[in-house]
Amino acid sequence: FQRNRDARGPRIFSDDRRRRGCTLRCRTTPFDIEAAFLMLSHRFTRALAGVGHHMAAHSHHLWPDVTADAHEQYWRDSAAMADNKWAHVLGTVLPEAQQHIARHLSLPDPGTIAFAPSTHEFIVRIASALPRGFTLLTTDAEFHSMNRQATRWDEAGVATVVRVAAEPFGTFVDRWTETATEIQPELMFVSQVFFDSGHINSDLSALVNAAPAPETIVVIDGYHGFMALPTDLSPIADRAFYLAGGYKYAMAGEGVCFLHSPPGFIERPVMTGWYAGFGSLADAQVGVPYASDGSRMSGSTFDPSGLYRLNAVMRMLSEESVDAAAMQVHSERLQHHFVAGLETIDTPLNLTQVVPMWPGPRGRFIAFVHPNAQHLHKAYLDRGLITDVRGDRLRFGFGVYQDAAHIDTALHLMDGIV
């Protein structure tokens, strides 16, 4: 990769090289670590001044400084406009956020996007359109909220839940397709990137095309994919739902989740809020009207501050000429630097414990399977090193506010903890 410097000094990838060198699949060849770091740490001065050495960018990504100004701008708009702020939020702020998301995901119509405080709200709203006793096909590697909800549906007789094992990864798509054909589910839910391993389901079309019937509802959980990997949804935009949010790689914090809804699917969800028919409020109400675009999946009054933060982050990335592809490559370089450093310290962690196997494509974190993962996580935290643990999986996340020196400090803090 070539690097350029803009007037402010951070090193960035040339657009041409970035487009030709980055796809949904990660590179696995060795990197010249000093050659092309993004060096956006100057955008995170407030967060980096906080407590602890942060290596959990995949869990709670630090917020750039522009989000503080954006959050304050929301307060100022609320104070100045009072009730009239909603015309500004819905007419200016929300459409800008839709445009940013659609651009990064190559969605043909920004109007298919709705927002909610959490992805769980969307999951429940989607399920509300299905008959009691529906069959759900999912995996054993979905995030906690979905896994919990699916388990409870099964317990209560709301749904019959069938889970396909995510591992071995090499045969997952085939097993997913075979099971869908066998059980004929009404709802299919699967992650673009599995949260407990970082495995990338790079062929989203294959997952979607496994649907056994034209009316089968297919939902892709993109929380570990959106702004983490270059993602092109245009081939499946008319067939699959896609949900994600700002808490992780979009760097905008909680409360700003979104759902892309394909036209013609779930036009009248049973669980609904008044924003789903906002455009018809001035008319005489006959029945329960719904919008024809993505806002049909909206709820009710919400805190729009997350939209302000999301827009600020997206503008910042545009100013820096940085996109998901560049951030992915930056993460790969950091991961290689981290892995090389493991051999220089006293640690029980090694590459045989990494899932998926190293080297190979993965999301923006490295997961180690270790029986003492909980102990290591706590011991690191006692030294000020912030990591993330899920059961026996210890995860290290990599983000644009980190550089080689940041990784070296993390390795130093890990040294001697066994």
N, C-alpha and C positions, 0 to 999 in steps of 0.2 A: 504493500500500500504506500502511496505517496502521502505526504502531509503538507498542509499549508498553514500559514498563520494569518489570522485576520488582525484588524487594528487593535483588538483588545488583548491579543497574545495567546489564547488557547489554541492548541493544536487540533486540527480537525481533518477528516478524510476528504479528499477531493471527490466530488459527486460522481464523476465518471468511474473512478476506481471502486467506489463504494457500491455502485449499482452492479458492476460486473463481478464483484468479489463476494457479495453477501446474498445468500438465499435463506430459505427457511431451515436448511440443514447447516449445522455449524461446521467450520473448518476444523481439522484435527492435526494439521501440520505444525511443527514448531514455529514460534514467532520470535522476531527480534523485539524483545520486550520494551526497549526504549524508543522504538521507531515511531509509534503512532498512538500514544495515549490521548484521550480526548481532553483531559485536564480541565474538567469543569468544576473543580473543587472551589474555585473562586465564586461560584454561584451558590455555595452552601455554607457561607461563613457563620451564620447563626446556628444552624443545626450541628455543624462540626465543632462548635464551641460547647456543645452539650456534654452530658456525662457519658463516659464510656467510649470505647473504640468500636465502631460499628462495622460488623461483618454480617449483617442480616438484611441486605438490600432487597432480597426476595420476599421478605416478610413484612416489615414496615420500612419502606423506602424513605430515607430522609427527605425533607421538604426543602426545595431551593428558596433563596431569599425572596424571590418575586412573589411567592405565595403569601408572605406576610403582608405585603403591600396590597395584594388582591383581596385578602380577607378584610383588611381595613377599608378598602374601596366599597365592599359590600355593605359594611356598616354605614359608611357615609351616604351611599345611595339609599339605604333604608331610612336613615334619619332625614334626608332631604326630600324623599319622594313619598314616604309613608305608604298608603295603600296603592298609590300609583307606581310603586316600584315593580309591581307584577307585570305591568305592560312593558317595562324595560327588560325585566328578566326573561319573559316569554318571547318578547319581540326582538331582542338583541343578544343577550347573554347566552340563552339556551341555543338559539340557532348557530351562534359562533362555535359552541362546543360540539354541536352535531357536525358542523363542517370539518372541524379538526379530526374528529373520530373517523368520519367517512373517508377523509383523505388518507389517513394512516392505514386504514383497513381496505382501501380500494372498493368501498361500497358505492354503488351507482346513485343512490338517493339518500341524502342525509336525513330526509324526513321519516325514514324507517326506524330512527333511533328514539327511544324513550329513556327517561332517567328515573332513578329511585334511590333511596338511602342505602339499600343493600341488594345483593343479587338474590338473597333468599326471598325477598318480596316478589321478585319476578318468577322464581321457581314455583312458589305457591300460586301465583296468579295463572301461570301456564297450566298447572295441574287442575285448577278450578274449572277449566273448560272440558275436562275429561270425565267420563262416567265413573261412578264409584265402582271399585273393583278392577280398574284399569291395570294393565301390565306395564311395568317399567323395566327397561333394560339399561343397566348402568355398569360400573366397574367397581372393583374393590380399592380403587385409588382416587376416589373423589374427595373433595375438601370436606371438612368436618360438618359444616352446616347442611350440605346436601346429603351426606351419609346419615346424619342424625335424622333428617326429615324423612328420608326414604325408609329407614328402619322403623320409624314411628308409623308411617303409612302402612307398612307391612303388618305391624302389631295390631293396628286398629281396623284392618280389613279394608282400608281405603285403596290399597294397591297391592298387587303381587310383584315383588321385587326380585329380579334376577341379576346377579352380579357376575360379570366376566372378569377373571383374574387378569390384571395388567401384565404380570410377568408369566412366562418369558416374553419379553417385548417383541422379539422377532416374529412371533406367531400371533400377536394380539389382533391385528386387523382381520386375519382369517377366522380366528375364533369368534370375534365380534360379529362378523358377517354370518357365520354358521348359526350362531345362537339367535340372531335376529330372524333368520329364516325359519328356525325351529319354533320359536315361541310367539312370533307375530305380535310384538309389543305395540301399544298405542303411543308410548313415549320412550324416546331414547335420549340418554344424557351421558356425555363423555367429555373429558378434558382435552384441550389442545396440547397442554403440557401437564403431566401428572405432578401434583404438588409434592408428593413424598419422595420423588426420585429425580425429577427434571426431565424424564423421557419425553421427547417431542413426537407427537402424532403428526408427522409432517404432511401426510396425505389426507387432508380433511375431506376431500371429495370421496375418498374410499369409505370413510366412516359414515358419511351422509348417504351415499349410494347403497349402503347396507340396509336402509329402510325397506321393509318388505311390502309396503303399500304406499300409494301416492299421498294418502291422508295421514300417515304416521308423522307424529311431531318429533323433530330432531333438534336437540339443543346442544350446542358446543359451549363448554365453559372455557372462556379465553383469558381467565384472570392471570395466568402465568405466561400468556402469549402476547396480550396487548401491550405494545410499546417495549416488549422484551425481545421479540423476533419480528422480522419483516413478514407481514401477513397480508395475503391477498384473498379477500372473501368473495371477489366478484364471481367465481365459478359456482358458488353455493348460495349467493345472496338471495336468490328467489326460492330457496328450498329449506334453509336451516335458520334457526334462531342462534344468536351469538350473544353471550353476556360476559361482561367484564367490569372493571371499575378503576378508580384513580388511586387506590390505596397503595399499590405496589409500584410498578415500573412507570406509571404515568405521573408519579411523584406529587399527586394533588391531594392526598389524604383521604379520609373516610367520607362517606355520605354522598359520593358522586359515582354511583354505579349506573350502567347503561345496558340496554337490550336492543339489539337489532331484530326486528320482526319481519319475516318474509311476507309479502303481500298475499292475501287469501287464506292465511292460516290464523286460527283463533281470532276471529273478527269480533267476538262478543264474549270475553272472559267473564265468568260468574263473579269472581272477586274483582271488584272494580272501584275506582274512586272518581270523584267529580272532574278531575283533570282529564279523564279519558273521553269526556264529552265537552271539554271546555269551550270549543268553538260554537256550540249550540246553546249556550247558557241564556243568551238573550232571546231565544225563540221560545214559543210555547212548547212545554215538554210533553211529548207523546211517547209513552213507554220509556225505555232506557236507551238513549241515542249514544252512539260511539263514533269517534273519529275514524276516518278511513285510512290514516297513515299510522306510523308507529306509536303515536300518542294514545292509541286505543288500549295500550298496555300500561298506561300511567296510573298512578294512585291519586293521592290527595295532596294537600298543602305540604310543602317540604322546605328544608333549609337550602337555599340556593348558593350558599357561600362556596360549596365545593365546585360549582360551575365556574365561579370567578377564579378559583385557584387553578382549575384545569386549564382554562383559557390562558392564564398567565404562563403556565409551564409550557404550553404549546407554542406560544409566541416566543418564549425564551429559546426553545429548541430551534425554531426557525431562524432567529437571530444568530445562533451559533452554527447554523447549517448542519444540524445533527438530526438524524432520524433513527428509527428502530434498528436498521441495518448497521449503522455506525456504532450504536450502543451495544449491539450484540457482539461485534468484533472486539470492542473494548473489553467487554466481559470475558471473552475467550482469552485475550492476552493476559488479563489479570489471573484467570484460572490457571493458565500454564505457568505463570510466575509463582503462584501459590503452591502448585503441585511440585515444582522444582525445589522450592524451599523446604518442603516437608522432609526431604532427604538430609537436610542440614541441621535439624533440631531433634531433640529427644521427645518423641511423641508416639503413642500407640496407633496413630492413624497411618494408613498406607493405601496404595492404589487398589489393592485386592479387595478393599471394602467398599469401593465406590460403585454406586448404581446410578445410571447404566454404566457398563464397564468403561474404563478409561483406556485409551482415548476414544472418543466417539461423540456424536451430537448430543447435546443436552441443553436445558434452559439456562437461566442466568444464575444458577447456583450449583454447588457440588454437594451431594448427599453421601455420607459415610454410614454404612450399616455396622454398628458396634454395640456389643452387649452393655458397655458402660457409657452409652451416649448421654444418659441423664446426668451421670456423675461428671463427665467431661464438660458438659454445658454449664453446670453450676460452678465447677472449678475455674473455667474460663471467665465466667461472670465475676467471680470473686477477685480476679485480676483486672477487671474492667473491660474484658473482651466480650462483646455482645454477639452471640451466635443464635441458633434456633434449633430446637429439638422436637421431633415427633416420634414418640415411642423409642425405638432403637435406632432412629435415623437422625444423625447430627448434620445440620445443613449450614453451609457457608455461602452467603450471597454476595454478588459483585455488582457494583453500580458506578455511575459516572462521576461520583464525588470521590472515588478512590483512585489511587495511582500506585506505582510500584513501592513507594515509600510507605504507603498505608498498609499494603500487604506485608511488607517486611516487619512493620511494627506488630501486626497481628501474629506473625510467626514467632516473634520474640516473646510475646505474651503467652503463647502456647508452649514454648520450650520448657521441658521438665515436668509438665503435667501429665501424669500417667494414670 
